[in-house]
Amino acid sequence: MYRVCFVCTGNICRSPMAESVFRAHVAEAGLAHRIAVDSAGTGGWHEGDGADPRAVSVLEASGYGQDHRARRFRAAWFDRLDLVIALDAGHLRDLRALAPTPEDAAKVRLLRSHDPDATGADDDGLDVPDPYYGSLDGFEECLELIEAASPGLLNAVRAAVKEPTP
């Protein structure tokens, strides 16, 4: 089983949204038996909480299901993960610093690096902005950015599990 974990700050907005969207892409591709999808946060402030109601609302309005409880990412998880997807450059730096080995640090990638239309001079230009302190519009934008990157990420994961693209 190939294991992917999405990581944001508190694991109540961006990463559970990315988890739901990517899980739907994996299921639609018929790969749920080969790819496990999960999420976590760099901090533990919301451990045990459900996803932000605005995230749930936006996901449900777009046809995505979710059943989520927030948790904090642990360095020990690197052993069992194949790919760790950071939602912004700060998470990327934090996760790479947390990685026990250079091989583990190499497992960490930015989500939007898989969006062929994303542009940025550096990693910061590829952030999925945190919608937590804003309005519902921010959650809708977050979903759009996640959806735009998900096909490219699925192609990368397909290649890693040697599953041909249809």
C-alpha positions in Angstrom: 0.0 0.0 0.0 1.4 3.4 -1.0 0.7 6.0 1.8 0.1 9.7 1.2 -0.4 12.2 4.1 -1.4 15.8 3.6 -0.2 18.3 6.2 -1.3 21.8 7.1 -1.1 23.7 10.4 -4.0 22.5 12.5 -5.4 19.7 10.4 -8.9 21.2 10.3 -9.0 23.2 7.0 -6.5 22.6 4.2 -5.2 19.1 4.8 -8.6 17.5 5.5 -9.9 19.2 2.3 -6.9 17.8 0.3 -7.4 14.4 1.9 -11.1 14.3 0.9 -10.4 15.5 -2.7 -7.5 13.2 -3.3 -9.2 10.2 -1.8 -12.1 10.8 -4.2 -9.6 11.0 -7.1 -7.9 7.8 -6.0 -11.3 6.0 -5.7 -12.5 7.3 -9.1 -9.2 5.9 -10.6 -10.0 2.5 -9.0 -6.8 2.7 -6.9 -8.2 2.7 -3.4 -6.8 -0.8 -2.9 -3.3 0.5 -3.7 -3.2 4.0 -2.2 -4.0 5.1 1.4 -4.8 8.8 2.0 -4.5 10.6 5.3 -3.9 14.0 6.8 -2.4 15.7 9.9 -1.3 19.1 11.2 2.1 20.5 12.2 0.5 21.6 15.5 -1.7 19.9 18.0 -4.1 22.7 18.8 -7.1 21.0 17.3 -6.3 17.3 18.0 -9.6 15.3 18.2 -11.7 18.1 16.5 -13.6 17.6 13.3 -12.8 19.7 10.2 -13.8 23.3 10.3 -17.5 23.6 9.4 -16.7 25.9 6.5 -14.4 23.3 5.1 -17.1 20.7 5.5 -19.6 22.9 3.8 -17.4 23.6 0.8 -16.5 19.9 0.4 -20.1 18.8 0.7 -21.3 21.4 -1.8 -18.8 20.0 -4.3 -19.8 16.4 -3.7 -16.9 15.3 -1.5 -17.5 13.2 1.6 -15.4 13.5 4.8 -15.2 12.0 8.2 -12.3 13.6 10.0 -10.6 14.0 13.4 -7.6 16.3 13.6 -4.2 15.0 14.7 -0.7 16.2 14.9 2.0 14.8 12.5 4.7 12.8 14.2 8.3 12.3 13.0 7.9 8.5 13.6 5.3 8.4 10.8 7.9 9.0 8.1 8.8 5.3 8.3 5.3 4.2 7.1 4.7 7.1 4.7 5.7 7.2 1.0 4.8 10.8 0.4 4.1 13.8 2.7 2.3 16.6 1.0 2.7 20.1 2.5 0.1 22.7 1.9 2.5 25.7 2.1 6.2 26.5 2.2 6.2 26.8 6.0 4.9 23.3 6.4 7.4 22.1 3.8 10.3 23.6 5.9 8.9 22.3 9.2 8.3 18.8 7.9 11.7 18.5 6.3 13.3 19.7 9.5 11.3 17.1 11.4 12.4 14.3 9.1 14.8 11.9 10.8 16.8 11.2 7.6 17.5 12.9 4.3 15.5 10.2 2.6 12.5 11.0 4.8 13.0 14.8 4.0 12.9 13.9 0.3 9.4 12.4 0.8 8.0 15.9 1.5 6.6 17.9 -1.4 4.3 20.9 -1.9 0.9 20.1 -3.2 0.8 22.9 -5.8 4.1 21.7 -7.3 1.8 19.1 -9.0 -0.4 21.8 -10.6 0.9 22.5 -14.1 -0.7 26.0 -14.1 0.8 27.0 -10.7 3.5 29.6 -10.9 5.9 30.9 -8.3 9.5 32.0 -8.3 10.0 30.0 -5.1 8.2 27.5 -2.9 6.2 30.4 -1.2 4.5 31.1 -4.5 3.0 27.6 -4.5 1.2 28.0 -1.1 -2.4 27.0 -0.6 -3.4 30.1 1.5 -4.8 29.3 5.0 -8.5 30.2 4.9 -9.1 29.8 8.7 -9.2 33.5 9.6 -11.2 34.6 6.5 -14.6 34.1 4.9 -16.1 31.2 3.1 -14.5 32.5 -0.1 -11.1 31.5 1.2 -12.3 27.9 1.6 -13.7 27.9 -1.9 -10.4 29.2 -3.2 -8.6 26.6 -1.2 -10.7 23.8 -2.8 -10.0 25.2 -6.3 -6.3 25.1 -5.7 -6.4 21.6 -4.3 -8.6 20.3 -7.1 -6.2 21.9 -9.7 -3.2 20.1 -8.2 -4.8 16.7 -7.5 -4.7 15.2 -11.1 -1.0 15.9 -11.3 -0.4 14.4 -7.9 -2.4 11.4 -8.8 -0.2 11.0 -12.0 2.9 11.2 -9.8 1.5 8.6 -7.4 0.4 6.3 -10.3 4.0 6.4 -11.5 5.4 5.6 -8.1 3.1 2.6 -7.8 3.7 1.7 -11.4 0.0 2.0 -12.3 -0.5 3.1 -15.9 -2.4 6.3 -16.6 -5.6 5.5 -18.5 
